[in-house]
Amino acid sequence: MNTIFSISKGNPRLRIALPAVLAAALALLVAGCKPAGGPPGFPPAMVSVVAVAPKDVPVTYEYVAQTAGFREIEIRARVTGILVKRNYTEGATVKQGQSLFTIDPVPFQVTLARAEADLGVAEARLAQARRESARLKPVIEAKAASQKELDDAVSAEQVADAEVKSIRARLNEAKLNLDYSRVESPISGVASRAVVSEGTLVSGPSVLLTTVTQTDPMYVIFGVPDREFLAMRRDIETGRMKLPADGRLKATFKLSDGNAYAREGVLNFRDVRVNTQTGTSEARAEFPNPGGALRAGEFARVVLHGAVRPGAIVVPQRAVLESPKGKFAYIVNAEGKAEPRPLEVGEWTGDGWVINAGLQPGDKVIVDGVMKIGPGAPVKIADGAPPPADGKGAPAKPDEKKPAAASAEKK
């Protein structure tokens, strides 16, 4: 710096020319730092675009789920007694009506025999009362007996008849208790382990013996977030989403190892109540399970499908940018310049965004080269047909036969 100062001080011409030289050097430095697509004299930035084309887009929803038996029955004894035998193999399939446990039947057999004997005595008394009543009727007509005697005979017949009915009821109860000592399965399914063992005093229905689960079909239960359900209902009301013709969504199931279950199910229930702790409402899908591949209590994922978004607009994820004001994308306008468009995005589909608002059919959305442009920058679309705007097409590659343009852009 001292040398320059001394030269300029000793040479008036240098003192005059030095500021101009510094200004020119600074201008060249600033120009070299500006990106492509800048002031006139620089070539437009090369970009790849996708043309916006509305189409029907399938809608899927995925949730964490847990399997449950179609019916899960608790097996309990209906009578009190000593459990003397288990009649099934734990974990095996049982048939409807099959005996699972035997409670000591001897006390119930004795009670049944006593009721049968009491019934015989009561029926004999009833027959005697009927004969006595029939004998007195002609005697009363002949006025050889008092009316009181006949009334007593009729009353005795009625009492005997009521006693017979009472004992028959006790007899039926004894038969039921004897049948209940043979604990049966009310459904066909898979029986779990026995909760009690032989020799245990079973105090009627208060003691659980085992459970039987019907596994074909199988339920898959999951929770739907209330916010998501409200958005789904709003989309249906506004026509942005359509359900299948029967109004029931189809379901597929992903096992815990990531593999898909081979059979398709159907959504058959959604609770109207919202769980105050989780903010979700319970939903349920039904799957056929003839081979028993699904077991009750498994955790996995259920995927609902069948709904579509008619005329939806989808752009690749890399085309959607983020700013402090929200998401936006660059399009190529009629003047060949990059124009930012604010977007209202929906859910993911594949590797693209569903665009609810901000784009129109025919818009050319820039997907590659967005880092080289800014608002209003002139751009040049790479040769080749633009890929479809479904988030899956690969971007068009720039023309490799123009090295001059590429080298200019690098400069």
C-alpha positions in Angstrom: 0.0 0.0 0.0 2.9 2.3 0.7 4.4 1.5 -2.7 1.2 2.3 -4.5 0.9 5.5 -2.6 4.4 6.6 -3.4 4.1 5.8 -7.1 0.8 7.7 -7.4 2.3 10.6 -5.5 5.3 10.7 -7.8 3.3 10.1 -11.0 0.2 12.3 -11.5 -1.1 10.1 -14.4 -1.2 7.1 -12.1 -2.9 9.1 -9.5 -5.7 9.8 -11.9 -6.0 6.3 -13.5 -5.9 4.2 -10.4 -9.5 4.7 -9.2 -10.8 3.8 -12.6 -8.7 0.6 -12.7 -10.0 -0.4 -9.2 -13.6 0.2 -10.2 -13.3 -1.9 -13.3 -11.7 -4.8 -11.3 -14.5 -4.6 -8.7 -17.2 -4.7 -11.4 -15.6 -7.8 -13.0 -15.4 -9.5 -9.6 -19.1 -8.8 -8.8 -20.2 -10.0 -12.3 -18.2 -13.2 -11.9 -20.1 -14.0 -8.6 -23.6 -13.6 -10.1 -25.5 -16.8 -10.9 -26.5 -17.9 -14.4 -29.7 -16.3 -15.6 -28.6 -12.9 -14.3 -28.2 -9.7 -16.2 -28.2 -9.5 -19.9 -25.2 -11.1 -21.4 -25.5 -14.4 -19.4 -27.3 -17.4 -20.9 -30.6 -18.5 -19.4 -30.4 -21.3 -16.8 -31.1 -24.8 -18.1 -34.1 -26.4 -16.2 -36.3 -29.5 -16.5 -40.0 -29.2 -16.1 -43.1 -31.3 -15.8 -46.4 -30.3 -17.4 -49.3 -30.2 -15.0 -52.0 -32.8 -16.0 -54.9 -33.6 -13.8 -55.8 -37.2 -13.3 -57.5 -39.6 -10.8 -55.1 -40.4 -8.0 -55.7 -43.3 -5.6 -55.9 -42.4 -1.9 -54.5 -44.7 0.7 -54.4 -44.5 4.5 -52.0 -46.5 6.7 -52.4 -47.1 10.5 -50.8 -49.2 13.2 -53.2 -52.0 13.9 -53.8 -55.1 16.1 -55.5 -58.3 15.3 -58.4 -59.7 17.3 -60.5 -62.8 16.9 -63.9 -62.6 15.2 -65.3 -63.9 18.4 -63.5 -64.4 21.7 -65.6 -66.4 24.1 -64.8 -66.9 27.8 -65.5 -70.4 28.9 -67.0 -70.5 32.4 -68.8 -73.2 34.4 -72.5 -72.7 35.1 -72.5 -74.9 38.2 -70.3 -75.3 41.3 -68.3 -78.4 41.7 -64.9 -80.1 41.5 -63.2 -80.0 38.1 -62.3 -83.6 37.4 -61.1 -83.6 33.8 -59.8 -81.4 31.0 -61.1 -82.8 27.7 -59.2 -80.8 25.0 -55.6 -80.1 23.9 -54.5 -76.6 24.8 -53.9 -74.4 21.7 -55.7 -76.8 19.4 -58.9 -76.3 17.4 -62.1 -77.3 19.0 -65.6 -77.7 17.5 -68.9 -76.2 18.6 -70.5 -78.4 21.3 -67.2 -80.2 22.1 -66.7 -80.9 25.8 -63.8 -78.9 27.2 -64.0 -79.7 30.9 -65.9 -82.1 33.1 -67.1 -81.1 36.6 -67.9 -84.0 39.0 -71.4 -85.1 37.8 -72.2 -87.4 40.7 -73.9 -84.8 42.9 -76.0 -83.7 40.0 -77.0 -87.3 39.1 -78.2 -87.8 42.6 -80.2 -84.6 42.6 -81.8 -85.7 39.3 -82.7 -89.1 40.6 -84.3 -87.5 43.7 -86.3 -85.2 41.5 -87.5 -88.1 39.4 -88.7 -90.0 42.5 -90.4 -86.9 43.9 -92.2 -86.5 40.6 -93.4 -90.0 40.7 -94.9 -89.5 44.1 -96.5 -86.2 43.1 -98.0 -87.7 40.0 -99.5 -90.6 42.1 -101.1 -88.0 44.5 -102.5 -86.1 41.5 -104.0 -89.3 40.1 -105.6 -90.1 43.5 -107.0 -86.6 43.8 -108.5 -86.8 40.4 -110.2 -90.2 41.2 -111.6 -88.8 44.4 -113.0 -85.7 42.6 -114.5 -87.9 39.9 -116.1 -90.2 42.5 -117.8 -87.4 44.4 -119.4 -85.7 41.4 -122.2 -88.2 40.9 -122.7 -88.5 44.6 -123.3 -84.7 44.8 -125.8 -85.0 42.0 -127.7 -87.6 44.0 -127.4 -85.3 47.0 -125.7 -88.1 49.0 -122.7 -85.9 50.0 -122.1 -82.3 50.9 -120.9 -79.7 48.6 -117.9 -79.1 50.9 -116.6 -82.6 50.3 -116.6 -82.0 46.6 -114.9 -78.6 47.0 -112.2 -80.2 49.2 -111.6 -82.9 46.6 -111.3 -80.4 43.7 -108.9 -78.3 45.8 -106.8 -81.3 46.6 -106.6 -82.1 42.9 -105.5 -78.6 42.0 -102.8 -78.7 44.8 -101.5 -82.1 43.5 -101.4 -80.7 40.0 -99.4 -77.7 41.1 -97.0 -79.9 43.0 -96.4 -82.1 40.0 -95.5 -79.0 38.0 -93.1 -77.7 40.7 -91.3 -81.0 40.9 -91.1 -81.2 37.1 -89.4 -77.8 37.1 -86.9 -79.1 39.7 -86.4 -82.2 37.5 -85.6 -80.0 34.5 -83.2 -77.9 36.6 -81.4 -81.1 37.8 -81.1 -82.2 34.1 -79.6 -78.8 33.1 -77.1 -78.9 36.0 -76.1 -82.4 35.0 -75.6 -81.2 31.4 -73.7 -78.1 32.6 -71.2 -80.4 34.4 -70.0 -81.2 30.9 -68.6 -77.7 30.0 -68.9 -77.3 26.2 -67.5 -74.8 23.7 -70.3 -72.6 22.2 -68.3 -71.9 19.0 -65.6 -73.5 16.8 -62.2 -72.0 17.2 -58.8 -72.2 18.9 -58.8 -72.9 22.6 -56.2 -71.3 24.8 -54.5 -72.8 27.9 -56.6 -73.9 30.8 -56.6 -71.4 33.6 -57.5 -74.0 36.3 -56.4 -77.6 36.7 -58.0 -80.8 37.8 -59.1 -81.0 41.4 -60.0 -77.3 41.6 -63.3 -76.3 43.2 -65.1 -74.3 40.5 -67.5 -71.8 42.0 -69.8 -71.4 39.1 -69.5 -68.5 36.5 -67.1 -66.5 38.7 -64.2 -68.7 37.7 -62.7 -68.4 34.2 -61.7 -71.8 32.8 -60.3 -70.9 29.3 -61.1 -68.9 26.2 -62.0 -69.9 22.7 -61.2 -67.6 19.8 -62.8 -67.8 16.3 -60.0 -66.9 13.9 -61.8 -67.1 10.6 -62.6 -64.4 9.7 -60.2 -62.2 11.7 -60.7 -58.6 12.9 -58.0 -55.9 12.5 -58.6 -53.0 14.9 -56.9 -49.6 14.6 -57.4 -45.9 15.5 -58.1 -43.1 13.1 -57.0 -39.7 14.2 -59.9 -37.3 14.5 -58.2 -34.6 12.5 -57.6 -37.0 9.6 -61.2 -38.2 9.7 -62.4 -34.6 9.6 -60.2 -33.9 6.6 -61.4 -37.0 4.9 -65.1 -36.0 5.5 -64.4 -32.5 4.2 -62.8 -33.8 1.0 -65.7 -36.1 0.4 -68.3 -33.3 0.9 -66.4 -30.9 -1.4 -65.9 -33.6 -4.1 -62.1 -33.8 -3.8 -62.4 -37.4 -2.9 -64.7 -40.2 -3.9 -65.4 -43.4 -2.0 -66.1 -46.8 -3.8 -69.5 -47.4 -5.1 -70.6 -49.4 -2.1 -69.1 -46.8 0.3 -66.7 -49.4 2.0 -63.0 -49.0 1.8 -60.9 -52.0 1.0 -58.0 -53.0 3.3 -54.7 -54.8 3.1 -52.6 -56.0 6.0 -48.8 -55.8 6.5 -47.5 -58.4 8.8 -44.9 -57.6 11.5 -42.1 -58.9 9.2 -43.1 -56.3 6.5 -44.7 -58.9 4.2 -48.2 -58.3 2.9 -51.0 -60.6 3.9 -52.2 -62.5 0.8 -56.0 -61.8 1.3 -57.9 -58.5 1.1 -60.2 -57.3 3.7 -62.9 -54.7 4.0 -63.6 -51.8 6.5 -66.8 -52.7 8.3 -66.9 -50.5 11.4 -66.0 -47.1 12.7 -66.9 -45.9 16.2 -68.7 -42.6 16.5 -66.9 -41.9 19.8 -63.5 -40.3 20.0 -61.1 -41.6 22.6 -60.3 -38.6 24.9 -56.8 -39.9 25.7 -55.6 -40.6 22.2 -57.8 -38.4 20.0 -58.6 -41.3 17.8 -61.8 -43.2 17.0 -61.7 -47.0 16.7 -62.1 -48.6 13.3 -62.2 -52.2 12.3 -61.5 -54.2 9.1 -62.5 -57.8 8.5 -60.1 -60.3 6.8 -60.7 -63.9 5.8 -58.2 -66.2 7.6 -58.9 -69.8 6.5 -55.3 -70.9 6.9 -54.8 -69.3 10.3 -51.9 -67.1 9.2 -53.2 -64.3 11.4 -53.2 -64.7 15.1 -55.1 -62.7 17.7 -53.1 -60.0 19.3 -50.5 -59.3 16.5 -49.3 -55.8 15.9 -48.8 -54.7 12.3 -50.1 -52.1 9.8 -53.3 -51.9 7.9 -53.6 -50.0 4.6 -57.0 -48.6 3.5 -57.6 -48.0 -0.2 -60.3 -47.8 -2.8 -60.9 -44.0 -2.6 -59.7 -41.7 -5.4 -59.1 -38.0 -5.9 -60.7 -37.1 -9.2 -58.7 -34.6 -11.4 -55.9 -34.3 -8.8 -52.7 -32.5 -9.6 -49.4 -34.2 -8.5 -45.9 -32.8 -8.7 -42.6 -34.4 -7.7 -41.5 -33.6 -4.2 -38.2 -32.0 -5.3 -40.3 -29.3 -7.2 -41.9 -28.1 -4.0 -39.8 -25.6 -2.0 -40.2 -24.1 1.4 -40.2 -20.4 2.3 -41.1 -18.4 5.4 -44.5 -17.8 3.9 -45.1 -21.5 3.1 -44.6 -23.9 0.2 -44.1 -22.8 -3.3 -42.9 -23.9 -6.7 -41.3 -22.3 -9.8 -43.2 -22.4 -13.1 -42.0 -21.2 -16.5 -44.4 -18.4 -17.5 -45.3 -17.2 -21.0 -42.2 -15.0 -21.1 -39.8 -17.9 -20.4 -39.0 -16.7 -16.9 -39.2 -18.4 -13.6 -42.3 -17.4 -11.7 -42.9 -18.5 -8.0 -46.3 -19.9 -7.2 -47.6 -20.3 -3.6 -49.0 -23.8 -3.1 -51.5 -25.5 -0.9 -50.3 -29.0 -0.6 -52.2 -32.2 0.4 -50.9 -35.6 1.2 -48.1 -37.6 -0.2 -48.7 -40.1 -3.1 -45.7 -42.1 -4.1 -42.8 -39.5 -4.1 -45.0 -36.6 -5.1 -47.2 -34.0 -3.5 -50.9 -33.7 -4.2 -51.5 -30.0 -4.9 -54.8 -28.7 -3.6 -54.4 -25.1 -4.9 -51.8 -23.0 -6.7 -51.4 -24.8 -10.0 -53.5 -25.0 -13.2 -53.5 -27.6 -15.9 -50.8 -26.9 -18.5 -48.5 -25.1 -16.0 -44.8 -26.1 -16.5 -43.4 -26.7 -13.1 -39.6 -26.6 -12.7 -38.3 -29.8 -11.1 -34.5 -29.6 -11.8 -32.3 -26.5 -11.8 -34.2 -24.6 -9.1 -31.0 -23.8 -7.3 -29.7 -21.8 -10.3 -32.7 -19.5 -10.6 -34.6 -16.8 -8.8 -37.9 -15.0 -9.3 -38.1 -13.5 -12.8 -34.9 -15.2 -14.0 -34.9 -16.2 -17.7 -34.8 -20.0 -18.1 -34.4 -22.5 -20.9 -36.3 -25.8 -20.8 -34.0 -28.8 -21.5 -34.7 -30.6 -24.7 -36.9 -33.6 -24.5 -40.5 -34.1 -23.7 -41.3 -33.2 -20.1 -42.0 -36.2 -17.8 -45.6 -36.7 -16.5 -46.5 -34.8 -13.4 -47.1 -37.8 -11.3 -44.1 -37.7 -9.1 -42.7 -40.9 -10.6 -41.3 -39.8 -14.0 -37.5 -39.1 -14.3 -36.7 -35.6 -15.2 -35.6 -34.9 -18.8 -31.8 -34.7 -19.2 -30.2 -31.6 -20.6 -29.0 -31.8 -24.2 -25.5 -33.2 -24.1 -24.8 -32.0 -27.6 -24.4 -28.3 -26.6 -21.1 -28.0 -24.7 -20.9 -24.3 -25.5 -24.1 -23.6 -23.6 -22.9 -25.8 -20.7 -19.5 -24.1 -20.5 -21.2 -20.7 -20.7 -23.5 -21.7 -17.8 -20.5 -22.8 -15.7 -18.9 -19.4 -16.3 
